Amino acid sequence: MRRGALAAAAAVAAVAWGCRAIPAPANGVLSVSEVQLPSPGVVVGDTMRDSAGRAAPLRVYAFGVGGQADTITKVAATFVVFDRGAHVTADGYLIGDSVRSTPVRVVGSVGSLQTSAANVAVIPVPDSIGPVGPTTIAPDTFSLAKPPSYYSAAMTANVSSAGAPPQAVPSLIVRWVIVRRPAGAPNDTASTIVSTNNFAASADTTDASGNVSVRLHLDPVAGQALTAPDSFVVEARASYRGMPLRGSPVRFVVPIVPALGASATRSGKP
């Protein structure tokens, strides 16, 4: 009997708990986004800038019970930098103080909710961009002869600072543009820029050595339609404060060995 009474009491308590109203979140904020960075790096002595070269603040988006469909704009985010090398202003602008070999960690807060740490590189002032290796890719690395290869060899560019010796500039966005395609591959779906891991990469960031590498991918159907020697032309473009770096754009020529007559293309004879 006693066990039955206890079970009944527990059931009543569970029903009562299930009927209790869930308290509304403070300021209506239920969750927050990660820190939204205008750029992966901030230049020493400058404010973080967006892709157009304009100074842009850090942001955190706050959401209510409706998730991303319920963005709350009436609350302000605050930011803290955990490491030396950068600081953030009261209105959310991140400023680079000193170049670091490791990123600074930035955390945002809205009320009692806090984001995870975002890593931001503090980098030298970018000055120039140039090729690493040849700018004309060896034809046999982009051969559509048997066995077919629809990925070119890597095209690599390097971004460096001014001074002697120049420093590598990591975490800078480089944009890759196909400025000329063969007639049989006339559009963006037939030929694309990909990373060395084969992900779409019309824009990519420089690594710790200041290098960024991409490859050209050709759709197999379009590739089989190319029967005459031809070339793609690809440009690597980089800028700072909205102005092109010295040496930008870097132009790469990617000859293509067609599916038919590949041996003739290699020898240069019809």
N, C-alpha and C positions, 0 to 999 in steps of 0.2 A: 504493500500500500504506500509505504513511504517513498519507494523508488518511483511509483506511478505519479505521486504528487509532485516530486521533484521534476520529472519529465514534463508534466503539464505546466509547471511554473516556468521552466526553461522555454517551452514553446510559446507561452504568452509573452515572455520577455523578448524573444526573437521577433515576434510579430510587432511588438511595440517599437523595437529598434528599427525594423524595416519601415515603419510609418513615420519615423522622425525625419524632419526636413534637413537636407544637407545644407550647412551654412554657406552663404554666398561668399566667393573669394574676395579678398581685400581689394578695393578699388575696381572690382569686377574682373580682375586679371586672374585667369586660371593657369596660363602657361606663357612662356616667352620663347622666342627664337634664339638661335645662336647669334653671336656678334656678326653683323653684316659689314664686311670689309670692302671699301671702295677699291682696294688693290691688295695684292699679297705682300707688298713691301712698302716701307716709307723711306724716303731719301733723307740722309743725314742733313740737318739744318733746314728742313722743309716740312711742310704739312702734307699728310697723306692726300693723294690725288686720285681722281677717277680716271677712266679710260680716255676721256677727252682732255686730260691735263688740268682739270679744275679741282681746287681744294674741296674736299668732301668729308663730312663727319662720319664717325662710326654710328651704327644704328642697331637697335634691338626692337623687334616687333613684339607687341603684347597681344595675347588672344584671350577672349572670354570663353564662355561655355560652348559657344558655337564653333570653336576651333578656328581655323584660318579664315572661315567666313565671318568671323566676329572679331575683326582687328580693332583694338582699342587705341585711340590716338590721344586721349586726354591725359595720359600719364607719361612722365619723362623718364628716360633711362639715364643711369650714371655709369661711369667706367673707371676702372682701376688698372694701372699697369704694374705688374708684379716685379719687373726687372729693370735694372738700369739700362739706359740706352734710348729711352723714349718717355714722353709724358703726354697726358691728355688734358685738354682744356675743359673748362666747365661746360662748354657747349658741344663737347664730343669730338673735337679735332685732335687727331694724333700727330705729334711732332717728333721727328727723329733727333736725338741728342748726340749719339755716338755710334759708329759702325760696330756691329757685333758679329761674332762667328756663329752665334746661336740666336734664335728668335726671342723676342720679348713676348710675355704672356699677358693678354688683355682679357679682362672679365667684365661683363656688363650686368647690371642689376636693375630690376623694376620692382620697387617695393621690397618685399622679403624674398623675391625670386631671383635667382642668380644663374647666369649662363655658365657653360663650361669654358675653359680658357681657349682663346683663339691665339694662334701663333703668328707673329708678324716679324718679318725680317727688317732690320735697319741696314740700309745699303748705301754704298758710295754714290756720288752723283754720276749718273750715266752720261757718257760722252760720245761713244762711237759704237758701231756695229760692223762686223766684218765676217767673211766666210771662214770656216775651218775646213781646210782641204779644198779640192777643186770645185769650181762653180759649174763645170760641165760634167754631169754624171756619166760614168762609163756606160755605153749603150747596152752591153751584155747583162748589166744588172737589172734592166727593165725589158726583158725579152718575153715576147708572146709566142715564141717558137716552142716546140715541145721539149721538155715539159713546160707548160705555161707559168709565167711569173707575173702577177698583176700588181706587185709592189716594187717600187723603185728602191735603189740604195738610199741611204740616209743623206739628207741635206742638213748641214749643221752651220749655225751662225753663233757668233760670240759677241757679248756686250761687255764693254770695259769702260773704266773711268779715265779721266785725263790724268796727267802726271807721269813721272818716271820713277819706278816702273808703274804702268797702269794696273789698277786692281780689277778683279773680276766683279761683275755686278750680277748678283743672283736675284731671283724673285721679281724680275722685270718681264712684263708681258711683251711678247713678240708676235706679230700677226703675219700669217702666211696667206698669200693671195696667188691664185693661178691667173696669170695675165694673158696667157695664150694657150689654147688647146688645139689639137689636130681637128680637122673638119669632122672626123667620125666620132669625136667625143666632145660635143659642143656645149654641154651644160654641166651644172653642179652635181647632178646625180650620176653622170657617167664617170667623172673623175673628181676625187676628193683628196684633201690633205689629211693624213693620219699621223698619230704619234708612232714612235718606234714599237709601242705595244698595240698598235693597230686600232686605237681609239680616235674618233674624229677630233681634229686639232687644228682648226683654222686659226686659233690663238693658243699659245702655250707660254709657260714661264721659264726663264733661264734657271739652270741648276747652280750648285755651289761654285762651279767653275765659270759661270757666266755663259754656258753653252745651252743651246736648245736645238734639238734634232727632230726632224719629221721625215715622212716618206710620202710618196705620191701613190695613190691607189686608183687603178682603172677598173671599171666594171667589166667583167669577162665578156658580156655580150658586145659592148662597145669595142673591147680589145680585139675580138675576132673580126670585127668589121674593118679594122685598120690593116690595109694590105700594102701600104707604101711607106717608106721611111718618113718620119716626121719627128717633131719635138714638142714638148711642153715647156713653158717658161713660168717659173715660180719666183715670187719676190718675198723676202723677209723684211718686214717693216717694224721699226721701233722708234719711239718718241719719248720726250720728257717735257713736261709743261706744255704739251700740245704741239711741240716743234720736233721735226724729224732729227734723230741722232745723226752725227757725222757718219757718212757711209751708207745711210739708209735711202732707198731700199737696196738690199743685197739681192742680186739676180742670179738665179740658177737655171741652167738649161738641162732638160732631161730628154735626151734622144730616146726613141722607142724602136725596138726591133719588131717588125710586124709578124703576124702569125704565118704569113705566106712570104716566101722569098727571103727568109731570115739569113741564110748563108750569103746571098747576094748583098744584103745590107751590110753584113760584117766586112765583106771584102771591098765594098764600095763599087762593085761592078753590077751591071744590069743582069 
